[in-house]
Amino acid sequence: MFILMLLTNPFKPDPRVYEEAKTLVNAGYKVTIFCWDREGTYPEKEIIDGIYVKRIKKHSAYGNPISFLKGIIAFYLRALILAKNEKYDILHAHDFDTLPLGVLLKKLHNSKLVYDAHDHYSSMIKDVVPEPIPTIVRILEKILIRYTDGNIAATKDLGEAIFMPYKYEIIMNAKNLNDFHIPYDEIVNFRQKINPNNKFLIVYIGILKLWTPLPYIIEAVKRLDNVLLLIGGDGPHKAQILEMIKGYKNIKYIGWVNKNEIPIYTCASDVIILPSNPNKEYTRVAVGNKIMEALAAGKPIIAGKNTAGERIVRECNAGLICEFGDVDCLVEKIKILMENKDLRERYGKNARKCAEEKYNWDIMKERLLRFYRNL
């Protein structure tokens, strides 16, 4: 059976898409990904672990809605041409920005269509585009869902927000526990390398944006002694983030971090902090990758009040809670974990146990395969 996945990033690779595609390939499906290379820096064609990748190169500036619109139209047109003489049994649209293309291809080729919602797209774009565009996107999404043959949501909260009253499967961004099964000596040596003074270590790796929890984490660490914050990644506000940390010896930018290194950075940390913003729907309903990584690594978590992340942390008894933007709370909770090793270890053990029992990729893999068998 042939599957065509649609994706608006260059698949370098996208962790969620990679795990889903690899799972399907290992189960005997033939998987091709049409993805959008906005930077024009990746191979046009590539095979990654049995996944056929075709990148459509069309430049588009990040954070520029007009440039994005022009680019995505070109991406759609090129994808329609590439798929013209191919026969795909199932189309798998990743996030809303590929759903209209998925519906077009379904109509042209009489294929089945899966809509995989990674994020609450209409609320997410409110950060970069004015109304009424987010409202129009939400209405269009509701209309296009009527044409899907199956739906996937990255969290229960996201599924309720997007798909009700239609059925959906929950396939979370849970991690492969084997990736986090790293020999103790290797973790110790790595920690000594990145944290030679053996300070209380916090690592934040992600997209560098000012409206994330990162600026508040930075402000909290500025107030604390014997703490080291390592920041990795890239993003539209990298320059502003670097300006914020200038002159602080206990906060360091480590540059882009390869996804294969994230497990060891997480395992070397003392706590993972992600107090998401409940006032933005897309962060309220999401369980961030960092929380899933913390569970897999067996690390205590500081999550955001009134978010899906809080629900996971309370369910697993794996950490503490702060309101988004409350720097005083972050300082207090970091101090609690710094000064209480037993509490840290208890939360860490609970986190790992929860990952083993409920939140790991082996469980999500079985859900995905069952979902595909039932299409």
C-alpha positions in Angstrom: 0.0 0.0 0.0 1.4 3.4 -1.0 1.2 6.4 1.3 2.0 10.1 0.4 2.7 12.4 3.3 2.5 16.1 2.9 4.7 18.4 4.9 5.6 22.2 4.9 9.0 21.9 6.4 12.1 20.3 4.7 12.0 17.1 6.8 15.5 17.4 8.2 13.9 15.2 9.6 10.8 16.4 11.5 10.8 14.1 14.6 7.1 13.3 14.7 6.8 12.8 10.9 9.9 10.6 10.9 8.6 8.3 13.7 5.3 7.9 12.0 6.8 7.3 8.5 9.4 4.9 9.8 6.8 3.0 11.7 4.7 2.6 8.6 7.7 1.6 6.4 8.7 -1.1 9.0 5.1 -2.4 8.8 5.4 -2.8 5.0 3.9 0.4 3.7 5.6 2.4 0.9 5.9 5.9 2.2 6.8 9.0 0.1 7.0 12.5 1.7 6.5 15.7 -0.4 8.0 18.4 1.7 8.7 22.1 1.3 12.3 23.3 1.4 11.9 27.0 2.0 15.7 27.4 2.5 16.7 25.5 -0.6 19.6 23.8 1.2 18.6 20.1 1.3 18.8 17.4 -1.3 15.9 17.4 -3.8 15.6 13.6 -3.5 16.6 11.4 -0.6 15.9 8.0 1.0 16.0 8.1 4.8 15.5 4.7 6.5 13.3 3.5 3.7 11.3 6.8 3.5 11.3 8.4 0.0 11.7 12.1 0.4 11.0 14.6 -2.4 11.7 18.2 -1.5 10.1 21.0 -3.4 12.4 24.0 -3.4 10.6 27.4 -3.2 12.1 30.2 -1.2 9.9 31.8 1.5 11.0 34.1 4.3 10.1 33.0 7.8 7.7 35.3 9.7 6.5 37.0 6.5 2.8 36.0 5.8 2.9 37.4 2.2 6.0 35.4 1.3 4.6 32.3 3.0 1.3 32.6 0.9 3.2 32.9 -2.3 5.5 30.0 -1.4 2.8 27.6 -0.3 0.8 28.2 -3.5 3.9 27.3 -5.5 4.4 24.2 -3.2 0.9 23.1 -3.8 1.1 23.5 -7.6 4.4 21.6 -7.8 3.1 18.8 -5.5 0.0 18.5 -7.7 2.3 18.1 -10.8 4.5 15.6 -9.1 1.6 13.5 -8.0 -0.2 13.7 -11.4 1.0 10.3 -12.7 1.4 8.5 -9.4 -1.2 6.4 -7.5 -1.3 6.7 -3.8 -3.7 4.7 -1.6 -3.6 7.0 1.4 -2.7 10.7 1.7 -1.4 11.9 5.1 -1.6 15.6 5.6 0.6 16.9 8.4 -1.0 20.0 10.0 -3.6 22.4 8.5 -1.2 24.0 6.0 -1.2 20.7 4.0 -4.9 19.8 4.5 -6.2 21.8 1.5 -3.6 20.1 -0.7 -4.6 16.8 0.7 -8.3 17.4 -0.1 -7.4 18.4 -3.7 -5.3 15.2 -4.2 -8.0 13.1 -2.7 -10.5 14.4 -5.2 -8.1 14.0 -8.1 -6.9 10.5 -7.3 -9.8 9.0 -5.2 -7.4 8.3 -2.3 -8.2 8.1 1.4 -7.1 11.1 3.4 -5.7 11.3 6.9 -5.5 14.6 8.7 -2.7 14.7 11.4 -3.0 17.8 13.6 0.3 18.5 15.3 -0.8 21.9 16.6 -3.8 24.1 17.0 -2.9 25.9 13.8 -5.5 28.8 13.7 -4.5 30.0 17.2 -0.8 29.5 16.5 -0.8 31.9 13.5 -2.4 34.7 15.6 1.1 35.5 16.7 2.1 36.5 13.1 -1.1 37.4 11.2 -4.0 39.7 12.0 -7.7 38.9 12.2 -9.7 37.8 10.4 -7.2 35.3 8.9 -7.0 33.0 11.9 -10.8 32.9 12.1 -11.0 32.1 8.3 -8.5 29.3 8.8 -10.5 27.8 11.6 -13.7 27.9 9.6 -11.9 26.3 6.6 -10.4 23.6 8.7 -13.9 22.7 10.0 -15.1 22.5 6.4 -12.2 20.4 5.1 -12.4 17.9 8.0 -15.6 16.7 6.5 -13.6 15.2 3.6 -11.1 13.2 5.7 -11.3 9.5 6.2 -9.4 9.5 9.5 -8.0 12.1 12.0 -5.1 12.1 14.3 -4.4 14.6 17.1 -1.1 15.0 19.0 -2.9 15.3 22.4 -6.4 14.7 23.8 -6.9 18.4 24.4 -6.0 19.2 20.8 -8.3 16.5 19.5 -11.3 17.9 21.5 -10.5 21.4 20.3 -10.2 20.6 16.6 -12.1 17.4 15.7 -15.2 17.2 17.9 -17.8 15.8 17.0 -15.7 13.7 14.5 -13.7 10.7 15.6 -9.9 11.0 16.0 -7.0 8.9 17.3 -4.5 10.3 19.8 -0.9 9.8 18.8 1.3 11.8 21.0 4.9 13.0 20.5 6.1 10.3 22.8 9.7 9.3 22.7 11.5 6.0 21.9 12.7 4.9 25.3 15.7 3.2 23.8 17.0 6.6 22.7 17.1 7.7 26.3 18.7 4.4 27.6 22.2 5.9 27.8 25.0 4.3 29.9 25.5 6.2 33.2 29.2 6.7 32.7 28.5 8.3 29.3 26.0 10.7 30.9 28.4 11.6 33.7 31.3 12.3 31.2 29.0 14.4 29.0 27.7 16.4 31.9 31.3 17.1 33.0 32.1 18.3 29.5 29.1 20.7 29.3 29.0 21.6 33.0 32.5 21.5 34.3 31.7 23.3 37.6 28.9 20.8 38.3 26.2 23.5 38.7 22.5 22.7 38.9 21.9 22.2 35.2 18.9 23.4 33.2 18.8 22.8 29.4 16.4 24.5 27.0 16.5 23.3 23.4 13.9 24.6 21.0 12.7 27.3 18.7 13.9 30.7 20.0 10.9 32.9 20.3 10.1 35.7 22.7 6.5 34.5 23.4 7.7 31.1 24.7 8.6 30.4 28.4 12.3 30.9 27.6 12.6 34.6 28.5 11.1 33.9 31.9 13.4 31.0 32.5 16.3 33.3 31.6 15.1 35.9 34.1 14.7 33.3 36.8 18.2 31.9 36.3 19.7 35.4 36.5 18.5 35.5 40.1 20.0 32.2 41.1 23.5 31.2 42.2 25.1 27.8 41.3 22.7 27.3 38.3 23.7 26.9 34.7 21.3 27.4 31.9 22.2 26.1 28.4 20.1 27.3 25.5 20.2 25.5 22.2 18.3 25.9 18.9 17.5 28.7 16.5 14.5 30.9 15.7 13.2 34.3 14.7 14.1 35.9 18.0 17.6 34.5 18.4 19.3 37.9 18.3 17.0 39.2 21.1 17.6 36.1 23.2 21.3 36.5 22.8 21.0 40.1 23.9 19.1 39.1 27.0 21.8 36.7 28.2 24.8 38.9 27.3 27.1 39.3 30.3 25.7 36.4 32.3 28.3 33.7 32.8 25.7 31.2 34.1 23.7 31.3 30.8 25.2 30.0 27.6 24.0 29.6 24.1 25.3 26.4 22.6 24.0 26.8 19.0 22.0 24.4 17.0 21.6 20.9 18.6 21.2 17.8 16.4 18.1 15.9 17.3 20.2 12.8 18.1 22.0 14.8 20.9 18.8 15.8 22.6 18.4 12.6 24.7 21.9 13.0 26.3 21.4 16.7 27.0 18.1 15.8 28.6 19.6 13.0 30.6 22.4 15.3 31.8 20.0 17.9 33.1 18.7 18.3 36.6 15.2 19.6 35.7 13.2 20.3 32.5 11.2 23.5 32.6 8.3 24.3 30.3 5.6 26.5 31.9 3.5 27.0 28.7 1.0 29.9 28.2 -2.6 28.8 28.8 -3.9 32.0 27.2 -2.7 30.9 23.8 -4.8 27.9 22.8 -2.1 26.2 20.8 0.2 26.1 23.8 -2.6 25.3 26.3 -3.6 22.1 24.4 -0.1 21.0 23.5 2.2 18.7 25.5 5.6 20.0 24.5 8.4 17.8 23.2 10.4 18.8 26.2 7.9 17.3 28.6 7.9 14.0 26.7 11.7 14.0 26.6 11.8 14.6 30.4 9.5 11.6 31.0 11.7 9.4 28.8 14.8 10.6 30.6 13.3 10.3 34.0 13.7 14.0 34.9 11.6 16.2 37.1 9.5 18.8 35.3 8.2 22.3 36.0 5.1 22.7 33.8 2.6 25.5 33.2 -0.7 25.9 35.1 -3.9 25.2 33.3 -2.2 23.4 30.4 -2.1 19.9 29.0 1.4 19.8 30.3 0.2 20.3 33.8 -2.3 17.4 33.4 0.5 15.1 32.4 2.8 16.2 35.3 0.1 15.8 37.9 -1.0 12.5 36.5 2.5 11.2 36.7 3.4 13.1 39.9 6.6 14.1 38.1 7.2 17.7 39.1 5.9 21.1 40.0 3.7 23.8 38.5 4.1 27.5 37.8 1.9 30.1 36.0 3.3 31.3 32.7 5.3 34.4 33.2 5.7 34.0 37.0 9.4 34.4 37.4 9.1 34.4 41.2 7.5 31.0 41.1 10.2 29.6 38.8 12.9 30.8 41.2 11.1 29.3 44.1 10.4 25.9 42.4 14.0 25.7 41.0 15.3 26.3 44.6 13.0 23.6 46.0 14.4 21.0 43.5 18.0 22.2 43.9 17.9 21.8 47.7 16.0 18.5 47.8 17.7 15.7 46.0 15.3 13.1 47.3 12.3 15.0 45.8 14.2 15.4 42.5 14.9 11.7 42.3 11.3 10.8 43.3 9.8 13.0 40.6 12.4 11.6 38.1 11.5 8.0 38.9 7.8 8.7 38.6 8.4 10.4 35.2 10.3 7.4 33.8 7.7 5.0 35.2 4.9 7.0 33.5 6.8 7.0 30.2 7.2 3.2 30.4 3.6 2.6 31.2 1.7 5.2 29.2 3.8 7.7 27.2 6.3 6.0 24.9 6.6 5.5 21.1 6.0 1.7 21.3 2.4 2.4 22.5 1.9 5.2 20.0 3.2 3.0 17.2 0.6 0.3 17.9 -2.1 3.0 17.8 -0.9 4.3 14.5 -0.8 0.8 12.9 -4.3 0.0 14.2 -5.5 3.3 12.9 -4.1 2.6 9.5 -5.5 -1.0 9.4 -9.0 0.4 10.2 -9.0 3.0 7.4 
